[in-house]
């Protein structure tokens, strides 16, 4: 029963997500093949559900990979400058190649996110005194600099309004034909699972990884590429969403340990579940309007992280 609890909860939240929305839809509507209900389900609700699940899975797996590379439990794309670099890349793509579609802008975001991750790791490696809190603080400062550069760039090129759409994650614009790029997360997660054992060894440190015959630089570079692709696909589709990659890996590690080959599916499922819960809360708080998921995820994730720290300290 304990093994079935998480899949059943994920299935129940998925069903609830399909039913919640500005347009009321009865459970028997899609089953009766009503044209109106069927259109709502296939054009809006199912694409939104797929995007929620994929983004939750991708961000939580990204958090695990970054934490293994940096060897710090408080690192994720939001605390290492990755999200801010992706936004800057999208803005550069909008100004340099305005006719490029989502794929072209995603490539800019991917390149900027990967480059910023390399710079962040280079900064961390040059610091002599490193503790648990100092690394994410440096990451937040680094991200603030990238965010300021992005805002200045947007202001100079008169695209500041375009940037506002990526400040907070929002799934309200997800419809059929406007989200499919997020499916790139599927092969990324599959590849991350194939390399789960190597990422686990990576978290033991460079010397230990080398003694076990693992190429530290190549594995870390692969992990950063996986993170960059996931972050770029997420930001270009729904925007920046904080805390998912920070809270979920820590909660799972406290309960199931840090063997990624065993815990990575649990991390993915819990990340998807957190996204569903935050989205449902945001859609019900001021119904029939909705709160952007960036706000609900930040609030719920922040409370969970604070509770986890207090519980661990106790």
ZALOVEX-567140 format. One record per residue (C-alpha): residue in three letters; x, y, z. Coordinates in steps of 0.25 Angstrom, whole numbers, plus 5000, padded with zeros to 4 digits. Layout:
// residues N
{"ALA",{X,Y,Z}};
...
***
This chain:
// residues 314
{"UNK",{5000,5000,5000}};
{"UNK",{5011,5010,5003}};
{"UNK",{5017,5007,4989}};
{"UNK",{5004,5010,4983}};
{"UNK",{5001,5023,4991}};
{"UNK",{5009,5032,4982}};
{"UNK",{5004,5027,4969}};
{"UNK",{4990,5028,4974}};
{"UNK",{4991,5042,4979}};
{"UNK",{4997,5046,4966}};
{"UNK",{4986,5040,4958}};
{"UNK",{4975,5046,4967}};
{"UNK",{4982,5060,4966}};
{"UNK",{4983,5058,4951}};
{"UNK",{4968,5055,4950}};
{"UNK",{4965,5067,4959}};
{"UNK",{4973,5076,4950}};
{"UNK",{4965,5072,4938}};
{"UNK",{4952,5076,4945}};
{"UNK",{4957,5090,4951}};
{"UNK",{4956,5102,4942}};
{"UNK",{4948,5114,4938}};
{"UNK",{4939,5106,4930}};
{"UNK",{4931,5096,4938}};
{"UNK",{4932,5082,4932}};
{"UNK",{4924,5070,4938}};
{"UNK",{4931,5057,4939}};
{"UNK",{4921,5051,4929}};
{"UNK",{4924,5062,4919}};
{"UNK",{4936,5056,4912}};
{"UNK",{4930,5042,4913}};
{"UNK",{4918,5046,4906}};
{"UNK",{4926,5052,4895}};
{"UNK",{4920,5065,4896}};
{"UNK",{4926,5074,4886}};
{"UNK",{4928,5086,4895}};
{"UNK",{4934,5077,4907}};
{"UNK",{4943,5069,4897}};
{"UNK",{4949,5082,4891}};
{"UNK",{4952,5088,4905}};
{"UNK",{4958,5074,4910}};
{"UNK",{4967,5072,4897}};
{"UNK",{4971,5087,4894}};
{"UNK",{4973,5092,4908}};
{"UNK",{4972,5082,4920}};
{"UNK",{4980,5071,4915}};
{"UNK",{4992,5080,4909}};
{"UNK",{4992,5087,4922}};
{"UNK",{4993,5074,4930}};
{"UNK",{5004,5069,4921}};
{"UNK",{5012,5082,4923}};
{"UNK",{5010,5082,4938}};
{"UNK",{5015,5067,4939}};
{"UNK",{5027,5069,4930}};
{"UNK",{5031,5082,4936}};
{"UNK",{5030,5077,4951}};
{"UNK",{5038,5064,4947}};
{"UNK",{5048,5072,4939}};
{"UNK",{5051,5083,4950}};
{"UNK",{5052,5073,4961}};
{"UNK",{5062,5064,4953}};
{"UNK",{5070,5077,4950}};
{"UNK",{5071,5080,4965}};
{"UNK",{5076,5067,4968}};
{"UNK",{5087,5067,4957}};
{"UNK",{5092,5081,4961}};
{"UNK",{5092,5077,4975}};
{"UNK",{5101,5065,4972}};
{"UNK",{5110,5074,4963}};
{"UNK",{5112,5085,4973}};
{"UNK",{5111,5076,4985}};
{"UNK",{5101,5085,4992}};
{"UNK",{5087,5082,4996}};
{"UNK",{5082,5097,4994}};
{"UNK",{5085,5098,4979}};
{"UNK",{5075,5098,4968}};
{"UNK",{5074,5106,4955}};
{"UNK",{5067,5117,4963}};
{"UNK",{5079,5118,4973}};
{"UNK",{5090,5117,4963}};
{"UNK",{5086,5127,4952}};
{"UNK",{5081,5117,4942}};
{"UNK",{5067,5123,4941}};
{"UNK",{5072,5137,4940}};
{"UNK",{5082,5133,4929}};
{"UNK",{5071,5126,4922}};
{"UNK",{5062,5139,4922}};
{"UNK",{5074,5147,4917}};
{"UNK",{5076,5137,4906}};
{"UNK",{5062,5138,4901}};
{"UNK",{5062,5153,4901}};
{"UNK",{5075,5153,4893}};
{"UNK",{5068,5143,4883}};
{"UNK",{5056,5152,4882}};
{"UNK",{5065,5164,4879}};
{"UNK",{5075,5157,4869}};
{"UNK",{5066,5148,4862}};
{"UNK",{5052,5153,4864}};
{"UNK",{5046,5143,4853}};
{"UNK",{5051,5131,4860}};
{"UNK",{5041,5122,4867}};
{"UNK",{5041,5116,4880}};
{"UNK",{5051,5106,4877}};
{"UNK",{5061,5117,4872}};
{"UNK",{5059,5124,4885}};
{"UNK",{5060,5112,4893}};
{"UNK",{5074,5110,4887}};
{"UNK",{5078,5123,4892}};
{"UNK",{5073,5120,4906}};
{"UNK",{5080,5107,4906}};
{"UNK",{5093,5113,4902}};
{"UNK",{5092,5124,4912}};
{"UNK",{5088,5115,4923}};
{"UNK",{5099,5105,4920}};
{"UNK",{5110,5116,4920}};
{"UNK",{5104,5122,4933}};
{"UNK",{5105,5109,4940}};
{"UNK",{5120,5107,4936}};
{"UNK",{5123,5121,4941}};
{"UNK",{5116,5118,4954}};
{"UNK",{5123,5105,4956}};
{"UNK",{5136,5112,4953}};
{"UNK",{5133,5123,4963}};
{"UNK",{5130,5112,4974}};
{"UNK",{5142,5104,4971}};
{"UNK",{5151,5116,4973}};
{"UNK",{5145,5119,4987}};
{"UNK",{5154,5113,4998}};
{"UNK",{5144,5114,5010}};
{"UNK",{5131,5107,5006}};
{"UNK",{5119,5104,5015}};
{"UNK",{5105,5100,5013}};
{"UNK",{5099,5114,5012}};
{"UNK",{5110,5121,5005}};
{"UNK",{5109,5114,4992}};
{"UNK",{5094,5117,4990}};
{"UNK",{5096,5132,4995}};
{"UNK",{5107,5133,4984}};
{"UNK",{5097,5127,4974}};
{"UNK",{5086,5137,4978}};
{"UNK",{5096,5149,4976}};
{"UNK",{5100,5143,4963}};
{"UNK",{5086,5141,4958}};
{"UNK",{5083,5156,4963}};
{"UNK",{5094,5161,4954}};
{"UNK",{5089,5153,4942}};
{"UNK",{5074,5158,4945}};
{"UNK",{5079,5172,4945}};
{"UNK",{5086,5170,4932}};
{"UNK",{5074,5164,4926}};
{"UNK",{5065,5176,4930}};
{"UNK",{5075,5186,4925}};
{"UNK",{5076,5179,4912}};
{"UNK",{5061,5178,4911}};
{"UNK",{5060,5193,4914}};
{"UNK",{5070,5197,4904}};
{"UNK",{5063,5189,4893}};
{"UNK",{5049,5193,4897}};
{"UNK",{5045,5179,4900}};
{"UNK",{5043,5180,4915}};
{"UNK",{5029,5176,4914}};
{"UNK",{5032,5163,4907}};
{"UNK",{5041,5160,4919}};
{"UNK",{5030,5162,4929}};
{"UNK",{5023,5149,4924}};
{"UNK",{5035,5141,4928}};
{"UNK",{5036,5146,4942}};
{"UNK",{5026,5137,4948}};
{"UNK",{5022,5123,4943}};
{"UNK",{5008,5123,4937}};
{"UNK",{5001,5111,4931}};
{"UNK",{4988,5119,4927}};
{"UNK",{4993,5120,4913}};
{"UNK",{4996,5106,4910}};
{"UNK",{4987,5101,4899}};
{"UNK",{4989,5091,4888}};
{"UNK",{5000,5095,4878}};
{"UNK",{5006,5104,4888}};
{"UNK",{5014,5095,4898}};
{"UNK",{5019,5083,4890}};
{"UNK",{5034,5087,4892}};
{"UNK",{5033,5083,4907}};
{"UNK",{5033,5069,4902}};
{"UNK",{5048,5070,4901}};
{"UNK",{5048,5068,4916}};
{"UNK",{5044,5053,4914}};
{"UNK",{5058,5049,4907}};
{"UNK",{5065,5057,4917}};
{"UNK",{5059,5050,4929}};
{"UNK",{5061,5037,4922}};
{"UNK",{5076,5040,4920}};
{"UNK",{5077,5045,4934}};
{"UNK",{5072,5032,4940}};
{"UNK",{5082,5024,4931}};
{"UNK",{5093,5032,4937}};
{"UNK",{5087,5032,4951}};
{"UNK",{5098,5024,4957}};
{"UNK",{5109,5033,4951}};
{"UNK",{5103,5045,4957}};
{"UNK",{5102,5038,4970}};
{"UNK",{5117,5036,4969}};
{"UNK",{5119,5050,4965}};
{"UNK",{5113,5055,4978}};
{"UNK",{5124,5048,4985}};
{"UNK",{5134,5058,4980}};
{"UNK",{5145,5059,4969}};
{"UNK",{5155,5051,4976}};
{"UNK",{5146,5039,4979}};
{"UNK",{5140,5039,4965}};
{"UNK",{5154,5039,4959}};
{"UNK",{5158,5027,4968}};
{"UNK",{5145,5020,4964}};
{"UNK",{5149,5022,4949}};
{"UNK",{5138,5032,4946}};
{"UNK",{5142,5044,4937}};
{"UNK",{5137,5056,4946}};
{"UNK",{5138,5067,4935}};
{"UNK",{5131,5059,4925}};
{"UNK",{5120,5054,4934}};
{"UNK",{5118,5068,4940}};
{"UNK",{5117,5074,4926}};
{"UNK",{5106,5064,4922}};
{"UNK",{5099,5068,4935}};
{"UNK",{5099,5083,4932}};
{"UNK",{5095,5080,4918}};
{"UNK",{5083,5073,4923}};
{"UNK",{5079,5084,4933}};
{"UNK",{5081,5094,4922}};
{"UNK",{5072,5087,4912}};
{"UNK",{5061,5085,4923}};
{"UNK",{5062,5100,4928}};
{"UNK",{5061,5105,4914}};
{"UNK",{5049,5097,4910}};
{"UNK",{5042,5101,4923}};
{"UNK",{5045,5116,4923}};
{"UNK",{5041,5117,4908}};
{"UNK",{5028,5109,4911}};
{"UNK",{5023,5114,4924}};
{"UNK",{5033,5123,4930}};
{"UNK",{5042,5123,4943}};
{"UNK",{5037,5114,4954}};
{"UNK",{5045,5114,4967}};
{"UNK",{5047,5104,4979}};
{"UNK",{5042,5091,4972}};
{"UNK",{5057,5086,4969}};
{"UNK",{5061,5090,4983}};
{"UNK",{5050,5085,4992}};
{"UNK",{5047,5071,4985}};
{"UNK",{5061,5066,4985}};
{"UNK",{5063,5069,4999}};
{"UNK",{5050,5063,5004}};
{"UNK",{5053,5050,4996}};
{"UNK",{5067,5049,5001}};
{"UNK",{5062,5051,5016}};
{"UNK",{5053,5039,5014}};
{"UNK",{5059,5030,5004}};
{"UNK",{5074,5034,5003}};
{"UNK",{5083,5039,4992}};
{"UNK",{5084,5026,4983}};
{"UNK",{5079,5033,4970}};
{"UNK",{5077,5020,4963}};
{"UNK",{5066,5017,4973}};
{"UNK",{5061,5030,4977}};
{"UNK",{5061,5038,4964}};
{"UNK",{5047,5032,4960}};
{"UNK",{5042,5036,4973}};
{"UNK",{5048,5050,4971}};
{"UNK",{5041,5051,4958}};
{"UNK",{5027,5047,4963}};
{"UNK",{5028,5056,4975}};
{"UNK",{5032,5068,4966}};
{"UNK",{5020,5065,4957}};
{"UNK",{5011,5064,4969}};
{"UNK",{5016,5077,4975}};
{"UNK",{5013,5084,4962}};
{"UNK",{4999,5079,4961}};
{"UNK",{4996,5083,4976}};
{"UNK",{5001,5097,4974}};
{"UNK",{4994,5098,4961}};
{"UNK",{4981,5094,4967}};
{"UNK",{4982,5103,4979}};
{"UNK",{4985,5115,4969}};
{"UNK",{4973,5112,4961}};
{"UNK",{4963,5111,4973}};
{"UNK",{4968,5123,4981}};
{"UNK",{4961,5134,4973}};
{"UNK",{4952,5125,4965}};
{"UNK",{4949,5127,4953}};
{"UNK",{4962,5134,4952}};
{"UNK",{4975,5128,4955}};
{"UNK",{4988,5132,4962}};
{"UNK",{5001,5129,4954}};
{"UNK",{5008,5116,4958}};
{"UNK",{5021,5124,4961}};
{"UNK",{5014,5130,4973}};
{"UNK",{5008,5118,4978}};
{"UNK",{5020,5109,4976}};
{"UNK",{5029,5119,4983}};
{"UNK",{5019,5120,4995}};
{"UNK",{5017,5105,4996}};
{"UNK",{5031,5102,4994}};
{"UNK",{5036,5112,5003}};
{"UNK",{5027,5107,5014}};
{"UNK",{5031,5092,5012}};
{"UNK",{5046,5096,5012}};
{"UNK",{5045,5104,5025}};
{"UNK",{5037,5092,5031}};
{"UNK",{5048,5083,5026}};
{"UNK",{5059,5091,5032}};
{"UNK",{5052,5093,5046}};
{"UNK",{5049,5078,5046}};
{"UNK",{5063,5074,5043}};
{"UNK",{5069,5083,5053}};
{"UNK",{5059,5078,5064}};
***
